[in-house]
Amino acid sequence: MIRLLEKRFTARVAASTAWEHLARVESWPTWAGHIRRVELCPAGPLGPGSAGEIHLSNGIRSTFRMTQWSPGANWKWTGPVLWLNVDYDHCFREIGPSETEITFVVEAEGLGVGLLGRVFAFIYRRNLQRAIPALVRELESR
């Protein structure tokens, strides 16, 4: 796996609050404008057996399945993008009782990861630059 992107940020909320909020993946379009909707299977709470499909605003669909589940600490899901296998890790670390560090890590492997990975990371980074401030505002306004 090649690390394509790591984005670390903080929110002034308890780690449990951040986890619970982000685990409601079907609500991500409220802060992530590049996402039109998320379909989770099975419906309901995110968990170790979750899989789903993310519908992006540009019409592209991306599927995922859970590959790592550590409640309160992180979850990782994996999905294909063209000829790549992409891991998306969502990490939570309590800094204090009302402050949490959240880290999004994107890694990939597969045919053309050197070139396709750089292009994918560029687009994903640009989406996160807009989405993360909206996510932090949403978290902190709870």
Helices and strands as residue ranges (DSSP letters): E 2-11, H 15-22, G 25-30, E 35-41, E 51-56, E 61-70, E 74-81, E 84-96, E 99-110, H 113-140
